Structures are given as structure tokens and as C-alpha cells.
């Protein structure tokens, strides 16, 4: 009996010891889990503190950079305040407007200057200042006037107008931030050309330097190939994609008969040439004219495309020369002369002997004169249509006359042209009529 009681007591003792051990084990496991959670939370807190410290350091560095940028800005603000105070009485503005009254039209540079002076005198909400900037920007789209374009865009932005400013027009700090945004995936934007660039203007048909100094080193906003080739111009220059009267065209019948008469009166003058990174352009001194039904258009410049941008019944020529003209109302007219591979062209020989092979400012070879008429055929039968600039911003409202008679150019001369291809593909007709005389 005693033995049985002892065995029961022993069994109970073992059960109690097991229960106590199990309880301790579970407690230890729970404590270990809690400790692991605390360690993870501690590591996360340490990481967060490190990130905050890095963010604070970056913010401090940015603040330091902004303080450095503020120094020249404060000086510029003081200068602007001094100029504004000097113009406040309006006497200079009155003198300038009186001087301009006798002129029927004002150049883009004078329009932007007038807008700036009115803004200084009358304030940013002056409607005449805003209109002057708009006129300057519109006129600048016809030529290579980057400084004027920037001034007009910045002036309109200062007046509260919603306008995209070209990246190269922005201060360096703002441009840097824009570049970072692009790298992060932000969409590119256009100001006018875009720049950039522009085809049928007076001083630089393709949106490069004005010839008065070396061109700035900047990102290319459009090209004839690659990421900003013609098929993507519309990304930055909407008219290039959405316009319904774009150039060039594949010229093919049926044609509409026209009685329009065109004549040229081109003069010899000093040769002024420009390689603007997109073409070879010759800037023409004042005096050479095109007449369309008696209305005079001044010849501004001519430039070359390889192969010809225009096609005749689906076939391009080796090259084309575009002669760009503008009348007193600012309307553009382009005469295109197709260059067919054949004998050597004496006029092009003179040009090629003096052309700059690399992009840069305008060059004026000493003692060299040239008459643009040297590149014209004898016959002036033509095809005509309403089109656009053939490079960004692809502005429409340009009248084209493509001469039927071609001019020879030697194969060697074609190969010597520094651009292997600088022609926009032909565009949709979109119901337009092509006329012929």
C-alpha cells in the first residue's frame, strides 16, 4: 500500500515538474520573440534616423547652394530696380514710341525691346507690352533669334501668360532642375522651338547661333535622326504633328491652273555663310527681291537640303535650295530650286569653297561676293501650294513655289555637302490643292 502511495506521489511530482518546465519554455519563447521584435524596431528606427539625417544634410546643402545663387540675383534685382526707377517718368518710352510711329512694321528685336520698356514703365499687366512680346515671338519663329525668343517668352511669363519657356532660356539653376526632372521621367516640353529651331528665318534658318558669336553648347532639341528625329518633332513642337498644311509635299497631279506670276530681282552682295548644325545657309544683304503678282518679298536667306525635301511623282532630287522671302506684312514665300545630279555647278563651287564645315558663327570670306541668281534656272514655271516651315516649330502659312526646271549639281559637290541627310519626309496633302502656271 505504501509503495502505491509513493508511486502516485512521485508521478504527481513528475507531472508538476513537467508542467513547470513547459510554462518556463513558453515564457522564454515569448520573451525571445518580443526581444527579436524590439531589435527589428530598433534597427528600423536607426535606419529612419539615418535617412532623416541624410535628408537634413541634403536640404542644408541645397540651402547653401541657393544662398550662393541669391547673391547675383540680389545684385540683378537692385539693377532692375534702378532701371525701373529711371524709366518711371515715361519720357524714354514716349521718345521710343514716337520714333517707331513712322515705321509700318517693327522687327522682332524692336518689338521685344518696346515690350520690355513698357513693362518697366507701365508694369507687367500692361496689354501693349504683352502684345509686343507676342508679336516679337511670332516674328522670331521665322528666323534664328534665340535671344529675342528668350526675352519674349520670359516677358510673357512675367506678365502672367501661360507659356512654355525653352530650357536654354532658363537660368542655369532652373535649367539644371529641369534636366533632373527629365532624367526622372518627366516629359519634355516646348517653347517654340523649339528651338528650337526654325527653318525659314532671316538670320538662321534652323534655329542656331545668330552669327555674332560662337554657338552655345546645349542639348539638341530636334534632329533629322535618332530620338528627336522628324517622326518625334511633334513631342516638343505640336504643330509638326497636328498641322494640316505641312511641308514638304510629294508633288503629283491633278493640278489646278493658276495665273500667278513670280519674278526675281536678286542682287550681288558680300557672301555671308552659316553652318548652324542643320544646314549650310547664306544670309543675303538687303536689296534682293521676289515679286508675286507685283507684291514685293525681300530675300532673307537661302539654304540647302540633301536629298531634296520635295518629291516629284514620288522621286526626290539630289538636293534642293530653298530661297526664303518675307513681305511687308510678314508673310513668307519660299522658292525651291531642285538640284539634279549632273555637271558641276559654278555657283555651288564658289559657295562650297567658302562654306564652314563645322557648326559655328556666320563667316564672311574677305573679298567674296555672290549673286543668288547664279543658282536659278532660266525658266520659271512652277508648282505652288500652301505649306509650313519644314523644321520645328513647323509654323504654317508659308507659300511654296517649286520650280519645274532643275539645276545641275555634280556628284562630287553633293558628297562635299557636310550633311549626309537633312530632309524632312514628305507630309500628307490633307485636301490641299497644288497649283501650276
C-alpha positions in Angstrom: 0.0 0.0 0.0 2.8 2.3 1.0 4.5 1.6 -2.3 1.5 2.5 -4.3 1.1 5.8 -2.4 4.8 6.6 -3.0 4.4 5.9 -6.8 1.4 8.2 -7.0 3.2 11.0 -5.2 6.2 10.5 -7.5 4.0 10.6 -10.6 2.3 13.8 -9.4 5.7 15.3 -8.7 6.9 14.5 -12.2 3.8 15.9 -13.7 4.2 19.1 -11.7 7.8 19.4 -12.7 6.9 18.9 -16.4 4.2 21.5 -16.2 6.5 24.0 -14.6 9.2 23.3 -17.3 6.7 23.7 -20.1 5.5 27.0 -18.7 9.0 28.3 -18.4 9.8 27.2 -22.0 6.7 29.0 -23.4 7.6 32.1 -21.4 11.2 32.1 -22.7 9.9 31.7 -26.3 7.6 34.6 -25.9 10.3 36.7 -24.4 12.7 35.8 -27.3 10.1 36.8 -29.9 9.5 40.1 -28.1 13.2 40.7 -28.0 13.5 40.0 -31.7 10.7 42.4 -32.4 12.3 45.1 -30.3 15.6 44.6 -32.1 13.9 44.9 -35.5 12.1 48.0 -34.4 15.4 49.5 -33.1 17.1 48.8 -36.4 14.2 50.4 -38.3 14.3 53.4 -36.1 18.1 53.7 -36.6 17.6 53.5 -40.4 14.8 56.1 -40.3 17.1 58.4 -38.2 19.9 57.9 -40.8 17.6 58.7 -43.6 16.3 61.8 -41.8 19.9 62.9 -41.1 20.8 62.4 -44.8 17.7 64.4 -45.9 18.6 67.2 -43.5 22.1 67.3 -44.8 20.9 67.4 -48.4 18.5 70.2 -47.5 21.3 72.1 -45.8 23.5 71.7 -48.9 20.6 72.9 -51.2 20.0 75.8 -48.9 23.7 76.7 -49.1 23.6 76.5 -52.9 20.5 78.6 -53.0 22.2 81.2 -50.8 25.1 81.3 -53.3 22.7 81.8 -56.2 20.9 84.5 -54.3 24.0 86.7 -54.3 24.0 87.6 -58.0 20.2 87.6 -58.0 20.1 90.3 -55.4 22.5 92.3 -57.4 20.4 91.8 -60.5 17.3 92.8 -58.6 19.0 96.1 -57.5 20.0 96.8 -61.1 16.4 96.1 -62.2 15.0 98.4 -59.5 17.4 101.2 -60.6 16.4 100.8 -64.3 12.7 100.7 -63.4 13.1 103.9 -61.3 14.9 105.6 -64.2 12.1 104.7 -66.6 9.2 105.5 -64.3 8.6 109.0 -65.6 7.8 107.6 -69.0 9.9 110.1 -71.0 12.1 107.4 -72.6 9.1 105.3 -73.5 7.4 108.3 -75.1 10.5 109.1 -77.1 10.8 105.5 -78.4 7.2 105.2 -79.3 7.3 108.5 -81.2 10.4 107.2 -83.1 8.6 104.0 -84.0 5.4 105.7 -85.2 6.8 106.3 -88.7 7.6 102.6 -89.3 4.9 100.3 -90.7 6.4 97.2 -89.1 8.9 96.6 -86.3 11.5 93.9 -86.2 11.3 91.2 -83.6 14.1 92.8 -81.7 12.4 96.2 -81.6 9.1 94.6 -80.6 10.7 92.8 -77.6 12.6 96.0 -76.7 9.3 98.0 -76.8 7.6 95.4 -74.7 10.4 95.4 -72.1 10.4 99.2 -71.9 6.6 99.3 -71.5 6.7 96.6 -68.8 9.4 98.6 -66.9 7.3 101.8 -67.2 3.7 100.7 -67.1 4.0 97.4 -65.2 3.6 93.7 -66.0 -0.1 94.0 -66.7 0.3 96.5 -69.5 -1.6 95.0 -72.5 0.5 96.8 -75.1 3.7 95.2 -73.5 2.1 91.7 -73.7 1.1 92.3 -77.3 4.6 93.5 -78.2 6.1 90.3 -76.7 3.6 88.2 -78.7 4.5 90.0 -81.9 8.2 89.5 -81.2 7.8 85.8 -80.5 5.7 85.3 -83.7 8.3 87.2 -85.8 11.2 85.3 -84.2 9.6 82.0 -85.2 10.6 83.0 -88.8 14.2 83.2 -88.0 17.1 82.3 -85.8 16.8 84.8 -83.0 17.3 82.9 -79.8 17.9 85.9 -77.6 14.8 87.6 -78.8 12.7 84.4 -78.4 14.0 84.0 -74.8 13.3 87.7 -74.0 9.8 87.5 -75.4 9.0 84.2 -73.6 10.3 85.4 -70.3 8.4 88.7 -70.8 5.1 86.9 -71.4 5.7 84.7 -68.4 6.4 87.8 -66.2 3.1 89.2 -67.5 1.3 86.2 -66.2 0.8 84.5 -69.6 0.8 80.7 -69.7 3.8 79.9 -71.9 6.4 77.1 -72.0 9.9 78.6 -71.8 12.7 77.0 -73.8 15.2 75.2 -71.5 18.1 77.2 -72.9 16.2 80.4 -71.9 16.1 79.5 -68.3 18.7 80.5 -65.7 21.3 77.8 -65.1 19.8 76.7 -61.8 16.3 76.4 -63.2 17.7 74.6 -66.3 19.6 72.1 -64.0 16.4 71.3 -62.1 14.5 70.8 -65.4 17.2 68.4 -66.6 16.9 66.4 -63.4 13.2 66.2 -63.9 13.7 64.9 -67.4 16.0 62.2 -66.1 13.4 61.2 -63.6 11.0 60.6 -66.5 9.3 64.0 -66.8 8.0 64.7 -70.3 10.0 67.2 -72.4 8.3 70.5 -73.2 8.5 73.0 -76.0 8.6 76.7 -76.1 8.8 77.4 -79.6 11.2 75.7 -80.7 11.8 74.7 -80.1 14.2 76.0 -80.9 14.2 75.4 -81.2 15.0 75.6 -84.0 13.5 77.3 -87.0 13.7 76.8 -90.7 12.8 79.8 -92.9 14.1 82.7 -91.0 16.2 85.7 -91.9 19.3 85.1 -89.9 19.4 81.4 -89.2 17.0 79.1 -90.9 17.4 76.3 -88.5 17.5 77.7 -85.0 21.2 78.1 -84.2 23.6 80.9 -83.5 22.9 84.3 -84.9 26.4 84.6 -86.3 27.6 87.2 -83.9 29.4 84.8 -81.6 30.2 81.1 -81.0 27.1 79.0 -80.5 26.3 77.8 -77.0 26.9 74.2 -76.1 23.4 72.9 -75.4 21.2 69.8 -75.8 19.8 69.2 -79.3 16.0 69.6 -79.2 15.4 68.3 -82.7 17.4 66.5 -85.4 17.0 64.5 -88.6 17.5 61.2 -86.9 17.6 59.5 -83.5 15.4 60.3 -80.5 14.3 63.7 -81.8 14.1 62.8 -85.5 11.2 64.1 -87.7 8.7 61.5 -86.5 9.1 62.8 -82.9 9.2 66.5 -83.6 5.6 66.7 -82.5 6.6 65.8 -79.0 8.0 69.2 -78.4 6.5 71.1 -81.4 2.8 70.2 -81.6 2.2 71.9 -85.0 4.7 69.4 -86.6 2.3 66.6 -85.7 -1.1 68.2 -85.7 -0.8 70.8 -88.5 -2.9 70.1 -91.6 -0.8 72.2 -94.1 2.7 70.8 -93.5 5.7 70.8 -95.9 7.3 69.3 -97.8 5.0 67.5 -100.3 5.2 64.8 -102.9 4.1 66.9 -105.9 1.8 65.0 -108.2 -1.3 65.7 -110.2 -4.0 66.5 -110.7 -3.0 70.2 -110.6 -5.1 73.4 -110.6 -4.2 76.1 -113.1 -3.1 79.4 -111.7 -2.4 82.8 -113.3 0.0 83.8 -110.6 3.3 85.4 -111.9 6.5 85.4 -110.0 9.7 87.2 -110.9 13.0 87.7 -109.1 15.4 90.6 -108.9 18.4 89.3 -106.9 21.5 91.4 -106.3 25.1 90.6 -105.9 26.5 91.2 -102.4 29.1 90.1 -99.8 29.0 86.4 -99.1 27.8 85.6 -95.6 27.6 81.9 -94.8 26.5 79.9 -91.7 26.7 76.3 -90.7 24.0 76.1 -88.0 24.3 72.4 -87.3 21.3 71.6 -89.6 22.3 73.1 -93.0 24.5 75.5 -94.9 22.8 78.8 -95.1 23.6 82.0 -96.9 22.3 85.2 -95.4 21.5 87.8 -98.0 22.1 91.5 -97.8 19.1 93.8 -98.3 18.1 94.6 -101.9 17.2 91.2 -103.4 13.5 90.7 -104.1 10.9 88.3 -105.3 7.6 89.6 -106.7 4.4 87.6 -106.6 1.8 89.3 -108.8 3.6 92.5 -108.2 3.8 92.3 -104.4 7.4 92.5 -103.2 9.0 90.0 -100.9 12.6 90.6 -99.6 15.0 87.7 -100.0 16.3 86.9 -96.5 18.4 83.8 -96.9 18.8 80.6 -98.8 19.8 77.1 -97.6 20.2 73.5 -98.8 18.7 70.1 -98.1 20.1 66.7 -99.1 18.3 65.0 -100.7 15.5 67.3 -101.9 12.7 67.6 -99.4 10.1 67.9 -102.2 9.5 64.9 -104.4 8.1 65.0 -107.9 5.8 61.9 -108.6 7.5 60.2 -105.6 11.1 60.8 -106.7 13.5 63.1 -104.9 16.4 65.0 -106.5 20.0 65.1 -105.2 19.4 68.3 -103.3 17.2 71.4 -103.2 17.8 75.1 -102.5 15.2 77.0 -100.5 15.1 80.7 -101.1 13.2 82.3 -98.2 11.4 85.6 -98.6 9.2 87.9 -96.5 6.9 90.7 -97.4 6.0 93.9 -95.5 3.2 92.1 -93.7 5.5 89.4 -92.5 4.2 86.7 -94.9 6.7 84.1 -96.0 7.3 82.8 -99.5 9.8 80.0 -100.4 11.1 79.4 -103.9 12.5 75.9 -104.2 15.1 75.0 -106.9 15.7 71.3 -107.3 19.3 70.2 -107.9 19.7 67.3 -110.3 22.9 65.3 -110.3 24.9 66.1 -113.4 27.6 68.7 -114.4 29.5 70.8 -111.9 27.6 73.9 -110.7 29.8 77.0 -110.8 27.7 78.9 -108.2 27.8 76.0 -105.8 31.6 75.7 -106.5 32.0 79.2 -105.1 29.8 78.5 -102.1 31.4 75.2 -101.3 34.9 76.8 -101.5 34.0 79.1 -98.6 31.4 77.2 -96.5 32.2 76.4 -92.9 32.4 72.6 -92.5 31.7 72.7 -88.7 28.8 74.4 -86.8 29.7 77.9 -85.7 29.1 81.6 -86.2 28.5 83.3 -89.5 31.6 83.7 -91.7 32.2 86.5 -94.3 35.0 85.5 -96.6 37.1 88.6 -97.4 36.5 89.9 -100.9 34.0 87.3 -102.0 30.7 88.4 -103.5 27.8 86.2 -104.6 24.6 86.7 -106.6 21.8 84.3 -105.5 20.5 84.4 -109.1 23.5 82.2 -110.0 21.5 79.2 -108.6 18.3 79.9 -110.5 17.2 78.2 -113.7 16.2 80.2 -116.8 12.6 79.1 -116.8 10.2 80.0 -114.0 7.4 77.5 -114.4 6.4 76.3 -111.0 4.2 74.2 -108.7 2.6 76.1 -105.8 0.9 75.2 -102.6 0.3 76.5 -99.1 2.7 74.9 -96.6 4.8 75.3 -93.5 8.3 75.6 -92.2 10.0 72.3 -92.9 11.7 72.3 -89.5 10.4 72.9 -86.0 8.3 74.7 -85.0 6.7 73.8 -88.4 4.7 77.1 -88.4 2.1 77.1 -91.2 1.1 79.9 -93.6 4.2 79.7 -95.9 3.6 79.9 -99.6 5.8 77.5 -101.6 6.8 77.8 -105.3 8.8 74.7 -106.5 10.3 75.4 -109.9 9.8 72.8 -112.6 13.2 73.4 -114.2 16.1 71.8 -112.4 19.7 73.0 -112.0 22.7 70.7 -112.2 25.0 69.7 -109.4 28.0 67.4 -109.6 28.0 64.2 -107.6 31.3 65.4 -106.0 29.6 68.6 -104.9 26.7 66.6 -103.4 29.2 64.4 -101.5 31.1 67.5 -100.3 28.0 68.9 -98.5 28.7 68.4 -94.8 25.3 66.9 -94.0 24.6 63.4 -95.3 20.8 63.8 -94.8 18.9 66.9 -93.7 15.5 66.5 -95.3 12.1 66.1 -93.6 9.9 63.3 -95.0 7.0 64.4 -97.2 3.8 65.2 -95.4 0.1 64.5 -96.0 -1.7 66.7 -98.6 -4.9 66.8 -96.4 -7.1 68.1 -99.2 -4.8 70.9 -100.3 -4.6 71.9 -104.0 -1.3 72.0 -105.8 -1.3 74.7 -108.5 0.8 75.1 -111.6 1.2 78.0 -114.0 
